[in-house]
Amino acid sequence: MSNVFSFTGTVVRDAEVRYASSGAAILTVTIANNVGFGDKQKTNWVRCNVWGKRAEGQLVNFLKKGQQVFVSGELTLNEYQANDGTTKSNLELNATIIDLVGSKKEGVQQQAPQPRKENHAPVVGDLPYDDDIPF
């Protein structure tokens, strides 16, 4: 049976790379995922880990607070006892895919697309294309 969880969300704080005692790199980032709408909206906080060579790459430079991402991987629910004796839980995902899907919400200036310059009319087959159709 496959355990794959995919979602989109927003990076809560900048990603960090740390190393396990075995020397393996682990990139860790927390992502907020909103579900529902209106008064019923709820935010899930998912801690995502990327392991190995991908964790050592340039991904850490792009996973900054406010960045929108698509994430997919294997989800686990961890339960633990808090200091006050209550049982708490958190979601953790071993990510196989992390894609940037939008721009960072704050402080990003997007450039307007530059118009394409064409020096000649497009050609279809052997004849020049004329989009001035009389009907």
For each residue, the residues with C-beta under 8 A, 3 or more apart:
1:
2:
3: 74 75
4: 72 73 74
5: 72 73 74 75 93
6: 70 71 72 97
7: 31 33 46 70 71 72
8: 33 68 69 70 71 101
9: 31 32 33 34 46 68 69 71
10: 31 32 66 67 68 69 105
11: 14 15 29 30 31 63 64 65 66 67 68 69
12: 29 30 31 32 45 65
13: 29 30 65
14: 11 29 63 64 65
15: 11 27 28 29 59 60 63 64
16: 27 28 29 60
17: 25 26 27 28 55 56 60
18: 25 26 28
19: 23 24 25 26
20: 23 24 26
21:
22:
23: 19 20
24: 19 20 51 52
25: 17 18 19 51 52 53 55 56
26: 17 18 19 20 49 50 51 55
27: 15 16 17 49 50 51 54 55 59 60 63
28: 15 16 17 18 47 48 49
29: 11 12 13 14 15 16 47 48 63 98
30: 11 12 13 45 46 47 48
31: 7 9 10 11 12 45 46 48 69 71
32: 9 10 12 43 44 45 46
33: 7 8 9 43 44 45 46
34: 9 41 42 43 44
35: 41 42 43 44
36: 40 41 42
37: 40 41
38: 41
39:
40: 36 37
41: 34 35 36 37 38
42: 34 35 36
43: 32 33 34 35
44: 32 33 34 35 91
45: 12 30 31 32 33 90 91
46: 7 9 30 31 32 33 71 75 91 92 93
47: 28 29 30 90 91 92 93
48: 28 29 30 31 71 73 92 93 95 98
49: 26 27 28 92 93 94 95
50: 26 27 54 55 59 95 98
51: 24 25 26 27 54 55 94
52: 24 25 55 56
53: 25 56 57
54: 27 50 51 57 59
55: 17 25 26 27 50 51 52 59 60
56: 17 25 52 53
57: 53 54 60
58: 61 62
59: 15 27 50 54 55 62 63 98
60: 15 16 17 27 55 57 63
61: 58
62: 58 59 67 100
63: 11 14 15 27 29 59 60 67 69 98
64: 11 14 15 67 104
65: 11 12 13 14 104
66: 10 11 104 105 106
67: 10 11 62 63 64 100 102 103 104
68: 8 9 10 11 100 101 102 103 104 105
69: 8 9 10 11 31 63 98 99 100 101
70: 6 7 8 97 98 99 101
71: 6 7 8 9 31 46 48 93 95 97 98 99
72: 4 5 6 7 95 96 97
73: 4 5 48 93 94 95 96 97
74: 3 4 5 93 94 96
75: 3 5 46 91 92 93
76: 91 92 93 94
77: 89 90 91 92
78: 89 90 91 92
79: 87 88 89
80: 87 88 89 90
81: 85 86 87 88
82: 85 86 87 88
83:
84:
85: 81 82
86: 81 82
87: 79 80 81 82
88: 79 80 81 82
89: 77 78 79 80
90: 45 47 77 78 80
91: 44 45 46 47 75 76 77 78
92: 46 47 48 49 75 76 77 78
93: 5 46 47 48 49 71 73 74 75 76
94: 49 51 73 74 76
95: 48 49 50 71 72 73 98
96: 72 73 74
97: 6 70 71 72 73
98: 29 48 50 59 63 69 70 71 95
99: 69 70 71
100: 62 67 68 69
101: 8 68 69 70
102: 67 68
103: 67 68 108 110
104: 64 65 66 67 68 107 108
105: 10 66 68 108
106: 66
107: 104
108: 103 104 105
109:
110: 103
111:
112:
113:
114:
115:
116:
117:
118: 121 122
119:
120: 123
121: 118 128 129 130
122: 118 128 129
123: 120 126 127 128 129
124: 127 128 129
125:
126: 123
127: 123 124
128: 121 122 123 124
129: 121 122 123 124
130: 121 133
131:
132:
133: 130
134:
135:
